[in-house]
């Protein structure tokens, strides 16, 4: 494993219109020790020809379609760098981010993961002015293992292209379970690696996240999407047993430890109230989710007592409000940027 080297693993499936911009951004890094691995997950468009046009400048991996976890695993097998960035093929890296990542890992030898903000661009690559997470959200850093065990999904985190990983931590949790994470494989990597070391946060924009008609879960104007909410619920349910087992193996938690995230319980309550009746999650009832949510709120040791009461108040309101107000409450919960439009008091709660 080459000391200080970074492998940028571009994962692609039928993103031919955006693929060249992603590869070019990886090749244009100011940091010298960058190797670009491009994994094509059985694309049916012109992606193969685009990848082959780079010749020896990239390491191509062509495989049958198997989903995001399968593509990540193929890239991990090909990787030999000390650090790894997984770049979605519709995203773009800023030129200096690999240098920032390498410097941060060198400065913080206990760091398992480095995260940074991403700016949203439109289909043509034009900045929209939206930053993820927003500037008012503080990026968590340091030893987050206790947080990851108690309420993993409440800790602000960034999607695929906004993270860099120390290779040894990835290999510790690889291969990613391919049946469970055909999509949203970043949920598995981000949350499990948080148990394997500290997390470093760079308060800068390190990548661009593209919004287009193929990734409808990303929106210019936030709109409540129940199908995307269900994907998040399923991803959290998929990650939880792996997170629990690793925490037990590492001695970070005992057999009674339970991950109870207010965000996940809130999502399930919203889906119970607003989702299709034929797709109710087994065992979910208003009272059960309310009891669990109150316990999760009281367990949030990272926030002030008043915020715990705010969480409980929202859960009560969402559980018993009529359907139309329940939808409005759901939007305030899912999209914190909307809270400032309601009142200055709620605007101050956007960072939670």
C-alpha positions as CSV (number, residue, x, y, z in Angstrom):
1,X,0.0,0.0,0.0
2,X,1.6,3.3,-1.2
3,X,2.0,5.7,1.7
4,X,-0.1,8.8,1.3
5,X,-1.7,7.7,-1.9
6,X,-5.3,8.2,-2.7
7,X,-7.5,6.0,-4.9
8,X,-10.5,7.7,-6.3
9,X,-13.0,5.0,-7.1
10,X,-15.6,6.3,-9.6
11,X,-18.8,4.1,-9.5
12,X,-20.9,4.3,-12.6
13,X,-24.1,2.9,-14.0
14,X,-25.6,4.5,-17.1
15,X,-24.3,7.9,-16.2
16,X,-22.5,8.4,-19.5
17,X,-23.6,12.1,-19.8
18,X,-21.8,13.0,-16.6
19,X,-19.1,10.3,-16.4
20,X,-16.3,12.3,-18.2
21,X,-16.7,15.3,-15.8
22,X,-16.3,12.9,-12.8
23,X,-13.2,11.2,-14.2
24,X,-11.7,14.5,-15.3
25,X,-12.1,15.9,-11.8
26,X,-10.3,13.0,-10.3
27,X,-7.5,13.2,-12.8
28,X,-7.1,17.0,-12.3
29,X,-6.3,16.8,-8.6
30,X,-3.4,19.0,-7.5
31,X,-2.2,16.1,-5.2
32,X,0.3,13.9,-7.1
33,X,-0.4,10.5,-5.5
34,X,-3.9,10.0,-7.0
35,X,-4.9,6.8,-8.8
36,X,-8.3,6.7,-10.5
37,X,-10.3,3.5,-10.6
38,X,-13.5,3.5,-12.7
39,X,-16.0,0.7,-11.9
40,X,-18.7,0.3,-14.5
41,X,-21.6,-1.7,-13.1
42,X,-22.9,-3.1,-16.3
43,X,-23.9,0.1,-18.1
44,X,-26.1,-0.1,-21.2
45,X,-25.2,3.4,-22.5
46,X,-21.9,4.6,-23.9
47,X,-20.1,4.5,-20.6
48,X,-17.7,1.8,-21.6
49,X,-16.4,3.7,-24.6
50,X,-15.9,6.8,-22.5
51,X,-13.9,4.9,-19.9
52,X,-11.8,3.1,-22.6
53,X,-11.0,6.5,-24.2
54,X,-8.8,7.3,-21.1
55,X,-6.4,4.5,-21.8
56,X,-3.9,4.0,-19.1
57,X,-4.8,7.2,-17.3
58,X,-7.5,5.2,-15.3
59,X,-7.8,1.6,-14.1
60,X,-11.0,0.3,-15.6
61,X,-13.2,-2.3,-14.0
62,X,-16.1,-3.7,-16.1
63,X,-18.6,-6.0,-14.3
64,X,-22.2,-7.2,-14.7
65,X,-24.8,-5.0,-13.0
66,X,-25.0,-5.8,-9.3
67,X,-25.8,-2.6,-7.6
68,X,-23.9,0.1,-5.7
69,X,-22.4,-2.2,-3.0
70,X,-21.2,-4.6,-5.7
71,X,-19.5,-1.7,-7.5
72,X,-17.9,-0.5,-4.3
73,X,-16.6,-4.0,-3.5
74,X,-15.1,-4.3,-7.0
75,X,-13.4,-1.0,-6.5
76,X,-12.1,-2.0,-3.1
77,X,-10.6,-5.2,-4.6
78,X,-8.7,-3.1,-7.2
79,X,-7.6,-0.4,-4.7
80,X,-4.1,-0.2,-3.3
81,X,-4.0,3.3,-2.0
82,X,-3.7,4.3,1.7
83,X,-6.9,6.4,1.4
84,X,-10.0,6.0,-0.7
85,X,-12.7,8.4,-2.0
86,X,-15.8,6.9,-3.6
87,X,-17.0,9.3,-6.3
88,X,-20.5,8.9,-7.7
89,X,-20.2,9.2,-11.5
90,X,-22.6,12.2,-11.6
91,X,-20.6,14.1,-9.0
92,X,-17.4,16.2,-9.4
93,X,-14.4,16.7,-7.1
94,X,-12.8,20.1,-6.5
95,X,-9.1,20.1,-7.6
96,X,-7.6,20.5,-4.1
97,X,-9.7,18.1,-2.1
98,X,-7.3,15.1,-2.3
99,X,-4.4,17.3,-1.0
100,X,-6.6,18.4,1.9
101,X,-7.7,14.8,2.6
102,X,-4.1,13.5,2.6
103,X,-2.9,16.3,4.9
104,X,-5.7,15.7,7.3
105,X,-5.2,12.0,7.5
106,X,-1.4,12.6,8.1
107,X,-2.2,15.2,10.8
108,X,-4.8,12.9,12.5
109,X,-3.5,9.4,12.5
110,X,-6.5,8.0,14.4
111,X,-9.0,9.3,11.8
112,X,-10.9,6.6,10.0
113,X,-12.9,9.0,7.9
114,X,-12.6,12.6,6.6
115,X,-15.8,14.4,5.6
116,X,-16.4,17.7,3.8
117,X,-19.3,19.7,2.4
118,X,-20.6,19.5,-1.1
119,X,-22.1,22.2,-3.3
120,X,-25.1,21.3,-5.4
121,X,-24.9,21.8,-9.2
122,X,-27.6,21.4,-11.8
123,X,-27.6,19.0,-14.8
124,X,-25.4,21.3,-16.8
125,X,-22.9,21.7,-14.0
126,X,-24.0,25.2,-12.9
127,X,-23.9,25.9,-9.1
128,X,-27.3,26.3,-7.5
129,X,-26.0,28.0,-4.4
130,X,-27.1,25.1,-2.2
131,X,-24.5,23.6,0.1
132,X,-24.9,20.2,1.7
133,X,-25.0,20.0,4.6
134,X,-25.9,23.8,5.0
135,X,-23.3,26.1,6.5
136,X,-25.3,26.4,9.7
137,X,-25.0,22.7,10.4
138,X,-21.7,22.0,12.2
139,X,-19.9,19.0,10.8
140,X,-19.3,16.5,13.6
141,X,-15.7,15.5,14.3
142,X,-13.7,13.6,16.9
143,X,-14.6,10.4,18.7
144,X,-18.2,9.7,17.6
145,X,-18.3,6.0,18.6
146,X,-20.7,6.6,21.5
147,X,-23.0,8.6,19.2
148,X,-22.8,5.9,16.5
149,X,-23.9,3.3,18.9
150,X,-26.7,5.3,20.6
151,X,-28.2,7.3,17.7
152,X,-26.2,6.8,14.6
153,X,-28.6,8.3,12.1
154,X,-29.0,11.6,14.1
155,X,-25.4,12.5,13.6
156,X,-25.0,14.8,10.5
157,X,-23.2,13.0,7.8
158,X,-22.6,13.4,4.1
159,X,-23.4,11.2,1.1
160,X,-20.8,9.2,-0.9
161,X,-18.7,11.8,-2.6
162,X,-18.3,13.9,0.5
163,X,-16.1,11.4,2.4
164,X,-12.6,9.9,2.3
165,X,-11.7,6.8,4.1
166,X,-8.6,5.2,5.5
167,X,-8.2,2.0,3.5
168,X,-7.6,-0.2,6.4
169,X,-11.0,0.8,8.0
170,X,-12.8,0.0,4.7
171,X,-11.2,-3.4,4.5
172,X,-12.2,-4.0,8.1
173,X,-15.9,-3.8,7.2
174,X,-15.7,-5.1,3.6
175,X,-17.2,-6.7,1.6
176,X,-20.3,-4.5,1.8
177,X,-23.3,-6.8,1.9
178,X,-24.5,-6.7,-1.7
179,X,-28.1,-8.0,-1.2
180,X,-28.8,-5.4,1.6
181,X,-27.2,-2.4,-0.2
182,X,-27.9,-2.5,-3.8
183,X,-28.5,1.2,-3.3
184,X,-27.4,3.5,-0.5
185,X,-24.2,1.6,0.2
186,X,-22.7,4.8,1.7
187,X,-25.0,4.3,4.7
188,X,-23.1,1.1,5.5
189,X,-19.6,2.6,5.0
190,X,-20.1,5.9,6.8
191,X,-21.7,4.5,9.9
192,X,-19.6,1.4,10.4
193,X,-16.3,3.2,9.9
194,X,-17.3,5.7,12.5
195,X,-16.8,2.9,15.0
196,X,-13.2,2.3,13.8
197,X,-11.5,5.6,14.6
198,X,-12.2,9.3,14.9
199,X,-13.9,11.4,12.3
200,X,-12.2,14.5,10.9
201,X,-14.3,17.3,9.4
202,X,-13.1,19.9,6.8
203,X,-15.3,23.0,6.9
204,X,-14.9,23.5,3.1
205,X,-16.6,22.5,-0.1
206,X,-14.7,19.5,-1.5
207,X,-17.0,18.2,-4.2
208,X,-20.1,19.1,-6.3
209,X,-23.3,17.1,-6.0
210,X,-25.2,17.0,-9.2
211,X,-29.0,17.3,-9.3
212,X,-30.7,15.9,-12.4
213,X,-33.7,13.9,-13.5
214,X,-32.0,10.6,-12.8
215,X,-31.5,11.2,-9.1
216,X,-34.9,12.5,-8.0
217,X,-34.1,12.1,-4.3
218,X,-32.0,15.3,-4.8
219,X,-34.2,18.4,-5.3
220,X,-33.5,22.0,-5.9
221,X,-36.6,22.9,-3.8
222,X,-37.2,20.4,-1.0
223,X,-40.3,18.4,-1.6
224,X,-41.4,15.6,0.7
225,X,-40.9,12.3,-1.2
226,X,-42.4,9.4,0.6
227,X,-40.6,6.8,-1.6
228,X,-37.3,8.4,-0.8
229,X,-38.2,8.5,2.9
230,X,-39.0,4.8,2.7
231,X,-35.5,4.1,1.2
232,X,-34.0,5.9,4.2
233,X,-36.0,3.9,6.6
234,X,-35.0,0.7,4.9
235,X,-31.3,1.8,4.8
236,X,-31.3,2.5,8.5
237,X,-32.9,-0.9,9.2
238,X,-30.3,-2.5,7.0
239,X,-27.4,-0.9,8.7
240,X,-28.5,-1.3,12.3
241,X,-27.7,-5.0,12.8
242,X,-24.2,-4.6,11.2
243,X,-23.6,-1.6,13.4
244,X,-24.7,-3.4,16.5
245,X,-22.6,-6.5,15.7
246,X,-19.4,-4.5,15.1
247,X,-19.9,-2.4,18.3
248,X,-20.3,-5.7,20.2
249,X,-17.2,-7.1,18.6
250,X,-15.2,-4.0,19.4
251,X,-16.4,-3.9,23.0
252,X,-18.0,-0.5,22.5
253,X,-21.4,-1.7,23.4
254,X,-23.0,-4.6,25.4
255,X,-25.7,-6.9,24.3
256,X,-28.4,-4.5,25.6
257,X,-27.3,-1.6,23.4
258,X,-30.0,-0.3,21.1
259,X,-29.7,2.3,18.3
260,X,-32.6,4.6,18.7
261,X,-32.3,7.6,16.4
262,X,-34.9,10.4,16.6
263,X,-34.5,10.9,12.8
264,X,-35.3,7.3,12.0
265,X,-38.3,7.1,14.4
266,X,-39.5,10.4,13.0
267,X,-39.2,9.1,9.5
268,X,-41.2,6.0,10.4
269,X,-43.9,8.1,12.1
270,X,-44.2,10.3,9.0
271,X,-44.5,7.2,6.8
272,X,-47.1,5.7,9.1
273,X,-49.2,8.8,8.9
274,X,-48.7,9.8,5.3
275,X,-47.5,6.7,3.4
276,X,-49.7,4.2,1.6
277,X,-51.8,2.0,3.9
278,X,-50.8,-1.2,2.1
279,X,-47.1,-0.5,2.8
280,X,-47.2,0.0,6.6
281,X,-44.0,-1.1,8.4
282,X,-44.7,-4.3,10.5
283,X,-45.2,-3.5,14.1
284,X,-45.3,0.3,13.7
285,X,-48.1,2.1,15.5
286,X,-48.5,5.7,16.7
287,X,-48.2,4.8,20.3
288,X,-45.2,2.4,19.9
289,X,-43.3,4.9,17.8
290,X,-44.2,7.7,20.2
291,X,-42.9,5.7,23.2
292,X,-39.7,4.8,21.4
293,X,-39.3,8.3,20.1
294,X,-39.6,9.8,23.6
295,X,-37.0,7.4,24.9
296,X,-34.7,8.3,22.0
297,X,-35.2,12.0,22.5
298,X,-34.3,11.8,26.2
299,X,-31.2,9.8,25.2
300,X,-29.8,12.5,23.1
301,X,-26.9,13.5,25.3
302,X,-25.4,15.7,22.6
303,X,-28.1,18.4,22.7
304,X,-29.5,20.7,25.4
305,X,-32.6,19.6,27.4
306,X,-34.8,22.1,25.7
307,X,-34.0,20.4,22.3
308,X,-35.1,17.1,23.8
309,X,-38.4,18.6,24.7
310,X,-38.7,20.0,21.2
311,X,-38.2,16.6,19.7
312,X,-40.8,15.1,22.0
313,X,-43.2,17.9,21.2
314,X,-42.8,17.3,17.4
315,X,-43.4,13.6,17.9
316,X,-46.6,14.2,19.8
317,X,-47.8,16.7,17.2
318,X,-47.0,14.4,14.3
319,X,-48.6,11.4,15.9
320,X,-52.0,13.0,16.5
321,X,-52.4,16.0,14.1
322,X,-54.8,15.7,11.3
323,X,-53.3,14.6,8.0
324,X,-52.7,18.0,6.4
325,X,-51.0,19.6,9.4
326,X,-49.1,16.3,9.8
327,X,-47.7,16.7,6.3
328,X,-46.6,20.3,7.1
329,X,-44.9,19.0,10.4
330,X,-43.2,16.3,8.4
331,X,-41.7,18.8,6.0
332,X,-40.4,20.9,8.9
333,X,-38.8,17.7,10.3
334,X,-37.3,16.5,7.0
335,X,-36.2,19.9,5.7
336,X,-34.7,22.0,8.5
337,X,-34.1,24.9,6.0
338,X,-37.9,25.4,6.0
339,X,-38.1,26.2,9.7
340,X,-36.9,29.7,9.2
341,X,-39.9,30.5,7.1
342,X,-42.2,29.7,10.0
343,X,-40.7,31.6,12.8
344,X,-37.4,33.0,14.1
345,X,-37.5,30.6,17.0
346,X,-37.7,27.6,14.6
347,X,-35.0,29.1,12.5
348,X,-32.6,28.8,15.4
349,X,-33.3,25.0,15.5
350,X,-32.2,24.4,11.9
351,X,-28.9,22.9,13.0
352,X,-30.5,20.0,14.7
